[in-house]
Amino acid sequence: MKMARLRAKALLLLGTLSASLLTGCERKAPGPEECTQFAEAVTGAQRNSPWLTPELQAAIEVETRRCLTAPYDRELFRCVLATRQARLCLTSFQLRKGQPG
């Protein structure tokens, strides 16, 4: 009887911890795949394009790295991917975050 109560409490605790971990681990920052997609939109080039030059490849890599390290938000991503107006979207992002251009 005592063991069953202890097991029930342990399962309840485990369920509560699992639920809090799942909601607490929701990814807010973009990942490598999203950053590569973002970088391709910013540079106007695709990594798998037959016309990809070494310069464009380097530009994609720079933008991907910048994306992974900068505190970009989802609004910036949506803007760039929807409009392909990277400069305008980045300016809007900087103004929104209070950063100098």
C-alpha positions in Angstrom: 0.0 0.0 0.0 2.8 2.4 1.0 4.8 1.4 -2.1 1.8 2.0 -4.4 1.3 5.5 -3.0 5.0 6.3 -3.3 5.0 5.0 -7.0 1.9 7.2 -7.7 3.6 10.3 -6.3 6.8 9.5 -8.3 4.7 9.2 -11.5 2.9 12.4 -10.8 6.2 14.2 -10.2 7.7 12.7 -13.3 4.7 13.8 -15.4 4.9 17.3 -13.9 8.6 17.6 -14.6 8.2 16.3 -18.2 5.4 18.8 -18.9 7.5 21.7 -17.6 10.6 20.6 -19.5 8.6 20.4 -22.8 7.2 23.9 -22.4 10.4 25.3 -21.0 12.5 23.9 -23.9 10.5 25.5 -26.7 13.0 26.7 -29.2 12.8 30.5 -29.6 16.1 31.1 -31.4 16.4 29.9 -35.0 18.3 26.8 -35.7 20.9 26.0 -38.4 18.4 25.0 -41.0 16.3 28.1 -40.5 19.4 30.3 -40.5 20.6 28.8 -43.8 17.2 29.4 -45.3 17.4 33.0 -44.0 20.9 33.5 -45.4 19.8 32.2 -48.8 17.0 34.8 -48.8 19.3 37.6 -47.7 21.9 36.8 -50.3 19.5 35.9 -53.0 21.3 32.7 -53.7 20.6 29.0 -53.1 23.3 26.6 -51.8 22.2 23.9 -54.3 22.2 26.3 -57.3 24.4 25.3 -60.3 25.4 29.0 -60.6 26.6 29.3 -57.0 30.0 31.1 -57.0 32.5 30.9 -54.2 31.7 34.5 -53.3 28.0 33.7 -52.9 28.8 30.5 -50.9 30.9 32.6 -48.6 28.1 35.2 -48.3 25.6 32.5 -47.3 28.0 31.1 -44.7 28.6 34.6 -43.2 24.9 35.3 -43.0 24.2 31.9 -41.6 26.8 32.4 -38.9 25.5 35.9 -38.2 22.0 34.5 -37.9 23.1 31.8 -35.4 24.9 34.3 -33.2 22.7 37.5 -33.4 19.5 37.8 -31.4 17.3 37.7 -34.5 13.6 37.3 -33.9 10.8 35.5 -35.7 9.4 38.7 -37.0 12.6 39.4 -38.9 12.6 35.9 -40.3 9.0 36.2 -41.5 9.7 39.6 -43.1 12.8 38.4 -45.0 11.3 35.2 -46.1 8.0 36.7 -47.2 9.3 39.9 -48.8 12.9 39.1 -49.8 13.6 42.7 -48.8 16.4 41.9 -46.4 17.8 45.4 -46.0 14.4 46.9 -45.2 13.6 44.0 -42.8 17.0 44.3 -41.0 16.5 48.1 -40.7 13.1 47.5 -39.2 14.5 44.9 -36.9 17.2 47.3 -35.7 14.7 50.1 -35.1 12.4 47.6 -33.2 15.3 46.5 -31.0 16.6 50.1 -30.5 19.9 49.3 -32.2 21.8 51.9 -34.4 21.8 51.2 -38.1 
